[in-house]
């Protein structure tokens, strides 16, 4: 058995498939009580969050910028890497 906690990793991209930097990614719901933590995406839009246990989680993504506060949610499975499209209206 591994001592490493399960990890949720992914990439946040805008509507044109460009990576979005400095987006806050956080837990909304999961199979167990969750810590109040968040990760920021890097310059490639990538993030990683340690999950307390395997299962399905709802993640929130949020960003603040010139056009205001943007927020969305998505559901992910531990161990599955996927892109999360973020409607980045700041580029419009």
Residue pairs with C-beta under 8 A, 6 or more apart in sequence:
5 50
5 51
5 52
6 50
6 51
6 53
6 54
6 78
6 79
7 48
7 49
7 50
7 51
7 78
7 79
8 48
8 49
8 50
8 51
8 57
8 59
8 76
8 78
9 46
9 47
9 48
9 49
9 81
10 25
10 46
10 47
10 76
10 81
10 82
10 83
10 84
11 19
11 41
11 44
11 45
11 46
11 47
11 81
11 82
11 83
11 84
12 19
12 20
12 23
12 25
12 41
12 45
12 47
12 61
12 83
12 84
12 85
12 86
13 19
13 20
13 45
13 83
13 84
13 85
13 86
14 20
14 85
14 86
14 87
14 88
14 91
15 85
15 87
15 88
16 91
17 83
18 45
19 41
19 43
19 44
19 45
19 46
20 41
20 45
20 63
20 86
20 88
21 41
21 42
21 43
21 45
22 40
22 41
22 63
23 40
23 41
23 45
23 47
23 61
23 62
23 63
23 86
24 38
24 39
24 40
24 60
24 61
24 62
24 63
25 38
25 39
25 40
25 41
25 47
25 49
25 59
25 60
25 61
25 84
26 36
26 37
26 38
26 39
26 49
26 59
26 60
26 61
26 62
27 34
27 35
27 37
27 49
27 57
27 58
27 59
27 60
28 57
28 58
28 59
28 60
28 73
29 57
29 58
30 51
30 52
30 53
30 55
30 56
30 57
30 58
31 53
31 55
31 56
31 57
32 52
32 53
32 55
33 52
34 52
34 57
35 52
37 49
38 49
39 47
39 48
39 49
40 47
41 47
49 59
51 57
51 78
53 78
54 78
54 79
55 77
55 78
56 75
56 76
56 77
56 78
57 75
57 76
57 77
57 78
58 73
58 74
58 75
58 76
59 73
59 74
59 75
59 76
59 84
60 71
60 72
60 73
61 71
61 72
61 73
61 74
61 84
61 86
62 69
62 70
62 71
62 72
63 69
63 70
63 71
63 86
63 88
63 90
64 70
65 90
66 90
67 89
67 90
67 92
70 86
70 87
70 88
70 89
70 90
72 86
72 87
74 84
76 82
76 84
